Every structure is written in C-alpha cells, then in structure tokens.
Amino acid sequence: MLTACELDLVRQIIIDFPRLSQAELAHTVCELLEWRRPNGKLKSIECVEWLQTLQQTSELPALPELRITKPRGPQRVPTDCLSDPRPLVRGRLSDYQPLRLELVEDLPGRRLFQQYIQRYHPLGFRFPYGAQLRYFVRSSDPSVEVLACLLFTSAAWKMAPRDAWIGWSDPARRANLPLLVNNGRFLILPWVEVPHLASHILALAARRLPADWLSAYAVRPVLLETLVDRPYSGTCYRAANWVLVGQTQGRGRMDRTHQAHGTCKDILLYPLEAGWRPRLCQLAPLPSCHVLIGELP
C-alpha cells in the first residue's frame, strides 16, 4: 500500500520530467521506491501499467499524459516458413517418450515460439509483461521437431472465485501473489495427433516449473492457474487433475478498473505442493522486493 508521501513523490516525478517515456518514468519510480522482484530486478513493466491506471483516477486530475513508445496490447507477429506446418505426427504417447521441456531463451527460439502461438493458437500471441517463462516440448525421437509450446506468466491480480477457493485475506493475497503462476498459453501444434499428450505435458510442466521459476525469479510457486476461453472446456487440464473453481467476470486477467471488456472464462487451479493453502494464507511482513504496484491509498 502506498503512503501519501510516496504517492506525492510519484506525482512530482511525472510533473518534473514530462519528456520521459513511460518506460523511463517507470524505471525512475521503481528505483526511488525500491519496487523490485524477489530476484532484485525492477518491476518497471508492471509500473508502466500502474502509471496508466493513475491517469484514469479522478484523484489525480493534474497528471500529464504519458507518452507511449510502442504499441500496447495485441500485436501482429510476422511469420515465415520456419513456422510452416510439419509432417503429421501420430502414434502412441510411448512412441515419443521421454518428452523434454526446453526453456526458450535465445532470440531465434523466442521468434519461433511467437510465430507458433500467433499462427496456431486460437487467441494468437500478445507480448506478456512481468515474470514469464516459455517452453518448447520436444520428443526423444530426433526426427520429430517441436510438439507443443507452453507460456507461464505472472498470476492474475484478482479473481473472486480463485481467491475464495484459496481462502486468503486481501493482505495475504497482496503479500503472497508471487507464489502463483499463470499458464497463459498452451499449444499442441496442429499436426501433432498423439492421445493423452496434452495432460502428460501438463504433468511434466508442473514438476519442472517450480525449480525453473525459483532460478529465474527467486520465488518457488505453490499454485498454478489458467483461464480457459469458451467454447473450450479445458479437458486436458481436468485430465491432469486441475480443479475448476469458477468463472471470471470478463474484466481481463490484470483488471484493476472494474470495467468488463471481455468474455467470461473458466478458472482452473493446480496445487504444486502439499501445504500450499497455509503457505498462501499466512500473513508475513512484506519485504521491499515484494512491494505491490497498483494499489492506491
């Protein structure tokens, strides 16, 4: 929760430096107020969204308009022959085991990942902000290329059914939200037709992700979430023992303005370890690296 003094400081920074870009303003605010991730990196991307939210509040009418340095929201990803369809992959799951989850870290891999999601996922690709990890799923068969793609990102800010199912208080949610991770995209490439592959991949990802997220962001998650758009029913998630806990209200995953602008989605959750609920519901002092962006006094 911001103090009045901190909010005044943010307002003064924006007024004193009207020529700064959104990214530069956010970087400055994060440095001065020590808004950092558990791994020490500045939370500049989330701060940009928070600054835009400040512009819309009637409590701060004097805020100057922030410059946008690049397009926001969904962006068309250029595609080329690298993501063209491959030969049909069929057979039993055992024919392709053991499967391997490969972190996508280099530029060529990220571009191919974006193209696959853009071309073959029903929601397309949009550049995520905040913490994120991307995976290719590969087979032990060297003749088979990528089978699937997975994207994990920061968890949704608030979702009433999720929060009720967890049972945490609002202060506990603010303190422990970094312990949740969102599965933002899951794509089995359309030329891959292997029964039970999707649920098997989800099980592998649930075992692999906690250590990778800890390595990247110094936090070990205890719960996964995903949102399933209609008319899809999330069959593979249910087969992998994810729990349906309710539906969103169509406000978007990171909504803080309470304005519905999307479709309702099913919310599915998957605990990653025993004792996850007490861990999420406990209320401990909030370290500086977990300072929340987006709450006004």
Protein Blocks (a to p, Z undefined) as FASTA:
>chain_A
ZZfklmmmmmmmmmmmmmbcfklmmmmmmmmnopacfkopacklmmmmmmmmmmmpmklm
mbccdddfbdehjddddddfklgccdddeddfklmpccdddddfbfklmmmmmmmmmmmg
mnlpaddehjddddddddfblkbccfbdcddddddfbdfklmmmnopafklmmmmmmmpc
cdfbccddfkbccehklmmmmmmmmmmmmmmmmmmnopacfbdcdddddfbehlmmmmno
pacfbdcehnojklcklpafbdcdddddddfbehklmmmmpccdddfklocehiaZZ
